[in-house]
Amino acid sequence: MSVFINPGLYINPTQQNISASVLTNKISPIIPYYNIPLVPTVSSVNNYSVLMPMYPAVSSYPDISNDRNIRKQMTEYFYDKLIRSWIRNYFAEIFKLIVVNNGKASLIKNLNEASNNNKNDANENGIKSEFLLDNYLTKKDIFRLLEKFRRINSINWLDLKQHPDKIRKYIQYKVTKYLKAHLSK
């Protein structure tokens, strides 16, 4: 016969209550002549609170990083930032990959044409930026890029506003890489 071990309690194999005389003499009911310390069973203890496990107080806060409203607000914030300042001031390299013919923008055929496309006409840049925003930088695309940036850098959604330059460079790099990959070489 073996003794069944329950977390922190030793229970005799016959599942019987241990009398008070056995507990005071500390004689085992299995081997009556040896002094083996016994731990009383649950049924022999009158005060059950002694056997209750003590858990540390743990505070938990809801993870607001997964809140849809916060993700939507951050996406709109960076999309607005992209439209208002980034696309005009920092995307000149991407504009070289777009050509305007008869008022319509399209991608250049190969990378050799990019060196010939150095015009900085404000009207053409407006058409190029509209083409870029309509086809390659929608709100859904910005959301996906922000999610990838957040995962790579282990940043919460709320902390994205602290890294605008890194995000701008990341978006610029990813869009340039995507456009160059779709050009014939």
N, C-alpha and C positions, 0 to 999 in steps of 0.2 A: 504494500500500500504506500502510496506517495501522498504528500501533503499538497493540496491544491492551493496555488498562490493567486490571490486576488490583489490588485494593486494596493499594497501596503497592509494587507490583512492575511493572517494565516488561519485557515479554517481546518478543523479536524476532519478526517475523511468520512466520518459517520454522520456529519452534519448535526451533531447533538449540541445542546447547550452545555457549557462548562459550569459546573457548580462553583459556588463561592469558596468552598473548602479547597478545591483543586487549585483555584487561582491564588489563594493565600499561601498554600504549601508549594506551589510551582512544581507540581508533579504532573508529568505528561499522562494523559489517559491511554496513550498507545504503549508507552514504556513506563510503567508505574514507579520504578525504583531509581530513575535518574532525574536529576534536577535540570530540566529543560525549560527555559522561559517560554511562556505562551503569550500570545496576543489574543485578547478576547474577540470572539466573533461578533458580527453585527447584531445578532439576536440577543447576545448576552450583555450588551451595552445599553444602558438606559438613556444616555445623553447622545443622541445621534449627531448633534452639531460638532462633536469632536472629530468625527470621521469625514466631515464634509471637506472637500479639497478647497484650498485657498487659492484663488486666482488673482493675479495682479490687476489693478485697475488699468484698463487700456482705453484710451480715448481714440475714437476714430472719426474722421471727418469725411464727408462725401467728396468723391473725386470730381471736382468741377471741370477738370481738364477734358472730360468726355461729354460735357454738356453741349448740345447742338447749338444753342444760342450763342455761346462763347465762340465756338468754331466759326459760326456764321459771321459774327461781329468781326473777328480777326481777319477772315477772308475779305469781307467788305472793306475793312480798314486798309489792308495792303493793296487791294484792287484799286481803291480810290487813290492811294499814294502812287501807284503805278501810273494811273491815268493822268494825275495832276502834275507830277514832277519827273518821275523816273524815266518815262518813255521819251520825253523831250531832251533830257539832259544826259542820259547815260547809254542810250541804245543806238548810238551812231553806227557802231559796228554791225548791228543787226540790220539797220536800214540799208547798208551796202548790199545785203543779200536780197533786197526787194527792189524791183524796177517798176516804174510807172510808165505805161503806154496808153495814150488817149484817155487819160483820167482814170485808168484802172490799174490797180497794183497786182503784181504777181511775183513769184520767186524767179530769180535768175536761173539760167539753164545750167551753168557750171561755175566753179569757183574763179575761173579766169575772168569772168565778167565783173566780179566784185571789185577788182582793182580799177575798172573803168567807171564804176558807178559811185563817184565821189561828190555828186551834187548835193548841196545843202539848201535847196529851195524850201521855204516854209510851207508853201502849198503842197509840194510833193511829200514833204515829211508828214503833213497832216493826213494825206491819203495813205501813206505807208503805215502810220500808226493805227489808223482805222482798220486797215487790212490785217495788221498784226493782232490787234485786239479782237477782231471778229473771228479770226481763224486759228490763232495759236495761243492766245492769252485770255481765254474766257474765265469767268469766275470759277468754273469747275476746274480748270487747269491750275489756277492760282491755289485753290484749295488742295489739290493733289500735290503741288510743289511744296506748299507749306507743311503738309503732313509728312512728306519725305524728309524735308529739312528738320522738322521737329524730331522725327524718329532717329535720324542720323546723329543729331547733336544732343539728344536726351533733354529736350526742353519742353516745358509745359506750354499749352496754348496761351496761357495768360502772360508768359514771359517772352513771347515772340516780339512784342513791341520794344524790348530792350536791345534787339539785334537787327535794326533796320538795314544797316549797310551790308551785313553778311547775307541777309535775305535777298536784298537787291542783287548782289553779286551772284548768288546762287541761282536766282531766276534768270538773270542775264546769261549765265554760263549754260544752263540747261536749255534755254530757248535757242541760243546760238548753236549748240551742239546738235540739237534736234533738226534745225533748218539745214545745217551743213551736211548732216547725214542723208537728207532727202534730196540733195542736189546730185546730179550726175557728174562724175569726175572726169 
